[in-house]
Amino acid sequence: MKAQVTAHARYTIGDIDKRLYGSFLEHLGRAVYTGIYEPGHPTADENGMRQDVLDLVRNLNTPICRYPGGNFVSAYNWEDGIGRKSDRPTRLDLAWRTAESNQVGIHEFADWAKAAETEMMLAVNLGSRGLDAARNFVEYVNHPGGSYWSDLRRKNGQADPWNVTLWCLGNEMDGPWQVGHKTAAEYGHLANETAKALRAFDDKLELVVCGSSHSDMPTYPQWEATVLEETYDQVDYISLHMYFENYEKKTSEFLALPEKLDRYIGTVSGVIDYVKAKKRSKKTVRISFDEWNVWYHERRSDAKRMKQWDWPHAPVLLEDVYNFEDVLQVGCILNTFIRRADVVRIACIAQLVNVIAPIMTAPGGAAWRQTIYYPFQFASNHGRGTALRLDVDCPRYDADVAADVSYLDIAGVHDADSGTLTFFAINRYGEEAMTIDLSIEGFGKARNVEHTLIKNDDLEASNTKEAPDTVTPIKIDGAKISDKGVEVTIPPYSYSMIRIKL
């Protein structure tokens, strides 16, 4: 199979916000406890944070981390997580039917984020609480001193404010499963009033309003229209979420799902344009895709198990073991975000550790990379710069979710600072290799090319504690440089990163 791809220096999508490669940690299962935080672990620092996990997180180069939820935040009292740990209450978390010890709160998470070299993206509770708790939380986090909440922070050991700029106004408020679920009109009004209060404190904050939890919600896309009409003047981003499933075990259908993701982004972008025009506004709201991942391996069984347990603390929950097929899917998702980088400015993989995550840990033991760690790491480290509008000529197939799906999923990025072109290419065809004739125009000639491949003949191959390197990237030769660009061959069902030094 052959594909022709042309990249031209003049045909660009836009600059890529580094926060496109954000992450997410929720008080859910073992994401926090025995995930990032495990006092007594051989690698734990003085704050109880696992250094082996921190090393893996830093290598992902993820610039932001959304916290503390997720569904958890909609019944969370942030005040429970401050002050002496011995005085903190244990609460019942209604979202995941677990007990929350509150041994990790804003102070501990802030220290962890600094060590992980990532910025905080904080969420406020607009489910069981509202405006007052939100403004108090922002004051506690961001005010230097001389007020009740800022002085309490200083008393609790943090003299300087954390100056968090990015704030989520609740989570998935369109979902009937959410504690404090509201209609679009109810939520839009509350979010707008909360945003106004937060802007009265600091008009430079970046605020994210809740969009649809997924594109199959019965209220989508009217939810976006109603909420944005209420909040457009006060917010900067609208939040979208999507998870990818393969219960039927049909690889070609599974790998076509990013077409649905692309339509989702395009539709909400159109709603933004509609509200912008209706309001005669010069401002453009962008998209924060702050929950996304493959999620189905343990989802149904754990949903049944969760209903039967008696409020455990940090149980094993939603710990999907990812396989090689999921590498291909995560690569396609990231490529979609790169190709929509003008609209999607923020995105957060959900989640970071143990719970549907690229990093896994054993309590008291090892930490290792899941298969999906690698495509995220490659995109985060090398997908910075300008997203390119590629011309792709390749055989296509029809799937249930979309017609005319290209067998080659590819995104390109130009990093002018390093003088490189990077292409992330997924061969969605399982029967034969694909030779890509990659033309580069207006960039100068290719000086050398580096081809990194992730490939396993077993789509179900996974990385485990016992065999953590079953699926890993390798460097391969064979790319040919010509006057027009590069020719490279990628195996069937494979992920490739092709880096061209100009």
Secondary structure, DSSP 4 states (H G I P E B T S, - for coil): -EEEEEEETT-EEEEPPGGGGEEE--SSTTSTBTTTB-TTSTTB-TTSBBHHHHHHHHHHT--EEEES-SGGGGG--GGGGSS-GGGPPPEEETTTTEEE---S-HHHHHHHHHHHT-EEEEEE--SSS-HHHHHHHHHHHH--SSSHHHHHHHHTT--S-----EEEE-S-TT-TTSTT---HHHHHHHHHHHHHHHHHH-TT-EEEEE--SSTT-TTTTHHHHHHHHHHTTT-SEEEEEEEE--TT--HHHHTTHHHHHHHHHHHHHHHHHHHHHHTT-S---EEEEEEEEE--TTHHHHHHHHTTS---SS---S----BHHHHHHHHHHHHHHHHTTTTEEEEEEE-SBSSS-SEEE-TTS-EEE-TTHHHHHHHHHH--SEEE--EEE--EE--SS-SSEESEEEEEEEETTTTEEEEEEEE--SSS-EEEEEEEESS----EEEEEEE--S-TT-B--SS-TTSS--EEE---EE-SSEEEEEE-SSEEEEEEEE-
